[in-house]
Amino acid sequence: MLASFADKVRHLVEEGIDGLLFDPSNNVSLVYVCRHLTTNKALAQRLAEAGRSKRGAMDDWDVITRYLLSIYEGVIRENPFRQ
């Protein structure tokens, strides 16, 4: 999986474990990770397998709910306007 460093999606990928992250403000960053995956088949296979395994765990609604709740709680904690 490829995901940007953007706050909302970076939590979906563990860099180098089940995907790669890129800088959304830098097109070269996206091109780099795409080329890295297309030229490194072993890495692409390993990331794909880890992603499928992670996705399998997400078939359980209790797991999905806890995961989403943890993301929302993190966003709330990071909110600079929170009193």
C-alpha positions in Angstrom: 0.0 0.0 0.0 1.1 3.5 -0.7 -0.1 6.3 1.5 0.8 9.9 2.0 2.3 11.4 5.2 -1.1 13.3 5.5 -2.4 13.0 9.1 -5.5 11.1 8.3 -3.9 8.3 6.2 -0.4 7.8 7.6 -1.9 5.8 10.4 -3.1 3.1 7.9 0.5 2.1 6.9 3.5 1.0 8.9 6.4 2.3 6.8 8.3 -0.6 5.4 6.1 -3.2 7.1 2.9 -3.2 5.1 3.4 -0.2 2.8 5.4 2.9 2.0 4.7 6.5 2.7 5.3 9.5 0.4 5.2 13.3 0.8 1.9 14.5 -0.7 3.5 17.9 -1.4 6.3 16.4 -3.5 5.5 14.5 -6.7 9.0 13.2 -6.8 8.4 11.4 -3.5 5.5 9.5 -5.0 7.4 8.7 -8.2 10.3 7.4 -6.0 8.2 5.0 -4.0 6.4 3.7 -7.1 9.7 3.1 -8.8 11.1 1.5 -5.7 8.2 -1.0 -5.6 8.4 -1.8 -9.3 12.1 -2.4 -9.3 12.1 -4.4 -6.0 9.7 -7.3 -6.5 10.7 -9.0 -3.2 9.8 -5.8 -1.3 6.5 -5.4 -3.2 5.6 -9.1 -2.4 6.5 -8.8 1.3 4.5 -5.5 1.6 1.5 -7.1 -0.2 1.5 -10.1 2.0 1.7 -8.0 5.2 -1.1 -5.8 3.9 -3.3 -8.7 3.1 -2.7 -10.1 6.6 -3.5 -6.8 8.2 -6.6 -6.4 6.1 -7.7 -9.9 7.2 -7.7 -8.7 10.8 -9.9 -5.8 9.7 -12.7 -8.2 8.8 -13.7 -8.2 12.5 -15.9 -5.2 13.3 -14.7 -5.0 16.9 -11.1 -4.6 15.6 -12.2 -2.0 13.0 -14.1 0.0 15.7 -11.2 0.0 18.1 -8.8 1.0 15.3 -11.0 3.9 14.2 -11.6 5.0 17.7 -7.8 5.1 18.4 -7.4 7.3 15.3 -10.2 9.7 16.4 -8.8 9.9 19.9 -5.3 10.7 18.5 -6.8 13.5 16.3 -8.6 14.9 19.3 -5.5 14.8 21.5 -3.5 16.6 18.7 -6.1 19.4 18.2 -4.4 22.7 19.1 -7.8 24.3 19.8 -8.9 21.7 22.4 -9.3 23.3 25.9 
